[in-house]
Every structure is written in C-alpha cells, then in structure tokens.
Amino acid sequence: MRALEYAASNKAPHLIDAVQHEDKIRNGARSAFIDKNIVLSTVGLEKYFFAKWEPLLVDLMVVAAAIEYCDIVHRRPPLGWARSFDVRIAVHLPEIWQKDNVQESIVSAANLLTGDKWKFSFEKRSRPAERAQEQLLELGSSAKLVMPYSDGLDSRAVAALIASQERDSLVRVRLGARGSDQSVPSRRRHPFTVVPYAVRVSKRDRRESSVRSRGFKFSVVTGAAAHLSGVRRVVVTESGQGIFGPVLTVSGHMHPDYRVHPAFLRKIENIFYSLFGESPRYEFPRIWSTKGETIAAAVALPSKFDPSNTRSCWQQSRQVSVDGRRIQCGVCAACLLRRISMHRAGLNEPSKTYVCDDLSLPSLDDCTSLGFSRVGRAFREYAIAGVLYLDQLASMAESKLHLEVKRRIAREVATAEEINTSTAERNLQELLERHRDEWIDFMKHVGSKSFIYNFASVRP
C-alpha cells in the first residue's frame, strides 16, 4: 500500500452506484446512472464494435467511466491528496468481474493512477447495452500497431517515424475531441475515430480538476482497439519528458502522475489479461529521447513532416483567443516544452502562433499579441508554473537531493521494461542532462532580459 493510499484507509469511503435507473441505490450512495451520467456513444460504439460485439469490453468502458465520474465529483481533501471510493457497477458479465484476479488488477491500476483507495463490486445489468450496428470500416490487413493520436506534436512525429519504418501498419485511435490527422471523410471510413463513451456531470458537480483518471480512459480505449483489431502492440507516443516529468516533479502532497508511465500501463495489460486471457503490449519507442529529439528525427525523414497545425496548449479556448481565433498561450508547461523542442529541432514557428509570441521581453504583459487583454491571475499562474516545471526537471540532472527519487523511478521503469536497473538509472540521468542542455540553450535564445529569467534557477 502506497503512503497516499494509506492516508485514505481510515476515512469513510465515498459510495458511488454506477447502475441503471431502475436499480436500487445503496443508502448514502451517489448515483451515476448509465445512459445519463455514463453515456455510451452510438457512433463511438459503431466505430469500435464494427465487426464483433463484445459485452465484456463495453463493461470495461463503463468501469473506466465510473472511475472518471468518481474522480470528478469528489474534491480532494484540503490537507492531503487521497480519497477512498466504494463503487458498485452494473455490468453484463458480473461472474467475470467478480473474480479475484480481475478485481485485483483494476484496484491496482486505479490506485497507482489516481493515488486514491478503491473498492469495486459488480451486479448484473437489468438491461443490456444497445448493440452497435456492424459496419464495413477500413482496417488494413497489414495492421501491426495501435497508436493513440491527437492534435499533439508527439503523436504526429511518432506516427511519421513509424510510417517510415513499417508502412501501412498503424491503426490510429482518436483520443481528443477533434482531429487534424485525418479528414472528416477519412475518419468516417475508419474505426476508432470517436471515443466510445462520455461522462456527463453538471458544472456545479465538477468539484475536482486534477482528473488523473483520464489516463484510465485513454489506455482502455487504445487497449480495446488493439483487442478488436487483433493487434498486440500499442505505441505510446510520449517522449521522455512527458513520461518522467510528471512523476519526478511532484510538489507538496500531490501524487505522482503515472498516466503514460510503463508501470501504470503494465497494470492495464494485467486488466486485459485477467479479462480475456491475452493482452496488448504497450511500447515506448521514444522513452529515452527528449521531445526535441523526437521532432528532429521526424523532420529529418525524407517525407515532409508538417507540425504547423498541431496543438499543445493546456489552456481552454476562451482563455487563449485573439480576434476570435483560438491559438496557443505559449507559456504553460506544454507550450514551453513545445517551444523548447521546436527550437531544438531547428524549426521556426510563424508569428501569432502563441498569445505570448515574444518571450524575450521582461514582462508577461509585453509578450502578448495585440488584441489580447486577459492576462489575469490564472494566466500568470500558468506561465509561472510552466517555467518552474521545466526548470525543476532541468535542475534534477545535477541535484543530489533527488538522487533517491531518481533511483526509485529508475527501478520502477526497469521492472516495467524488463531492463537492468543500472541501465535505467544511466538512461534516465542522460535524458535529464539533455533536457537541461535544451532548457539552457532555449534560455540563451530568449535572452537574459526575458521574464523567464526571474523564475528560473538553471541558467546559462
């Protein structure tokens, strides 16, 4: 039992019943009704179950949705992190979900991902889910790998790298709300282009913003796509900073973010194996590369790699619109890592790509594009947090205070990747050193008058 999970062990659990309207709710439990709060997408299900209907996979999606619902509606404690949940879920095949190995695999994955304490019980659905209509969708006979894709640089760059090595082998799984990787007509002809379920909660009931459970959703839908495609390899597109940064740069009482870490995704593999007797294997081809190195490798391909219409920004559209056009803020952690990486790859982005275009200026207000007037407290906090996050990760290359943390993370990845611990330690150290060098080089690029210098400790 992890320390954060232990902190929740003596608390009364939050009771959640993810059931159907006609089912009785337990005393003191909160209802998360299937078809109201947990909604299976008709189009999404058709895009997944286009050849074969598998109720057990539908159940898995409901389980993932129930975890997300719990994560959203219950705020974390003010002096701590962990919560405790007792979740009752209506499924098609409770006799399978009640097996010890299935329960243990779900609890283990949910605990590591969210830092909470979870308990699950299952009962039979009173009504089965509406069966998706079979469609004739394109799934190439040469398919070898499943890969999540989005508007991000990582998925675009890794897709280009894989395509150069294993042509026509990728099955893409859509993880976001909109896609630039494929045209609308193309998406209509392909499976896995719509996330097959949604969690609907009123704005008033959305009480927790950390939402670590997103990792469960993304891994379940990519694993389901692999299972339905008969493909055994799932490619994780994140580079080293995206995998290790969230588990290394932990502040206060926060739980490390394992959503794309091999340790968590091996637990997702265990869930699939316990349910189906077989599992996809998650691969991490860029785990020991920086994002900048990944982009540079894609740029060096003979085929043209175009990152121009990708998006990295964490901020919502209403916060980063100029003249009615949604752009990227340029200063959150995701935007700054993008800019560092583009600089490392030798790519210049056009003006007005970001709200804060010119980072060489001493004031955040001076950096903003003409017509943007919403540099408020939240925007400033995003900028400060972005600088501190990347700076802290850079400082870990030489920090003696973080030796034990780095060794622990190296042991975790060594176990998950089945490599020698000393090799993992060396690879992680070298990755951090290259990130530090890229950070310093970017600082030189923006200049010593940049507002970034006011917050950074690792400088040229």
WORA-V168150 format. One record per backbone hydrogen bond with DSSP energy under -0.5 kcal/mol. CO is the residue of the C=O (numbers start at 1). NH is the residue of the N-H. Records with the same first field share a line. If there is no record, write none. Layout:
CO: NH  NH
//
This chain:
2: 6
3: 7
4: 8
5: 8
6: 9
8: 11
14: 16  86
15: 30
16: 18  88
17: 19  32
18: 90
19: 34
20: 23
26: 29
30: 17
33: 36  37  38
37: 39  200
38: 35  40
39: 198
41: 45
42: 46
43: 47
44: 48
45: 49
47: 192
48: 50
50: 135
52: 54
54: 57  58
55: 59
56: 60
57: 61
58: 62
59: 63
60: 64
61: 65
62: 66
63: 67
64: 68
65: 69
66: 70
67: 71
68: 72
69: 73
70: 74
72: 207  208
73: 75
77: 80
83: 117
84: 14
85: 119
86: 16
87: 121
88: 18
89: 91  123
91: 125
93: 96  97
94: 98
96: 99
99: 103
100: 104
101: 105
102: 106
103: 107
104: 108
105: 109
106: 110
107: 111
108: 112
109: 113
110: 114
111: 115
117: 85
119: 87
121: 89
123: 91
135: 137
138: 191
140: 143
144: 233
145: 171
146: 235
147: 173
149: 175
151: 311
152: 156
153: 157
154: 158
155: 159
156: 160
157: 161
158: 162
159: 163
160: 164
161: 165
162: 165  166
166: 169
169: 144  145
170: 172
171: 147
172: 174
173: 149
183: 187
184: 188
185: 189
186: 189  190
187: 190
189: 138
192: 174
196: 41
198: 39  200
199: 201
202: 205  206
203: 206
205: 207
211: 214
212: 215
213: 216  217
214: 218
215: 219
216: 220
217: 221
218: 222
219: 223
220: 224
221: 225
222: 226
223: 227
224: 228
225: 229
226: 230  231
227: 230
232: 281
233: 146
234: 236  283
235: 148  237
239: 242  243
240: 244  245
241: 245
244: 247  248
245: 249
246: 257
248: 250
251: 254
256: 258
258: 261
261: 264  265
262: 266
263: 267
264: 267  268
265: 269
266: 270
267: 271
268: 272
269: 273
270: 274
271: 275
272: 276  278
273: 277
280: 282
281: 234
283: 236
284: 287
286: 240  289
289: 240
290: 294
291: 295
292: 296
293: 297
294: 298
295: 299
296: 300
298: 301
304: 306
305: 307
307: 310
316: 319  320
317: 320
320: 327
322: 325
324: 326
325: 322  327
328: 355
329: 356
332: 336
333: 337
334: 338
335: 339
336: 340
337: 341
338: 342
339: 343
340: 344
341: 345
342: 347
343: 346
347: 349
350: 353
353: 328
355: 357  369
357: 359
358: 361
361: 451
363: 367
364: 367  368
365: 368
367: 357  358
369: 372
371: 373
374: 376
376: 380
377: 381
378: 382
379: 383
380: 384
381: 385
382: 386
383: 387
384: 388
385: 389
386: 390
387: 391
388: 392
389: 393
390: 394
391: 395
392: 396
394: 397
395: 398  399
400: 403
402: 406
403: 407
404: 408
405: 409
406: 410
407: 411
408: 412
409: 413
410: 414
411: 415
412: 416
413: 417
414: 418  419
420: 424
421: 425
422: 426
423: 427
424: 428
425: 429
426: 430
427: 431
428: 432
429: 433
430: 434
431: 435
432: 436
433: 437
434: 438
435: 439
436: 440
437: 441
438: 442
439: 443
440: 444
441: 445
442: 446
443: 447
447: 450
450: 453
451: 454
452: 455  456
457: 459
//
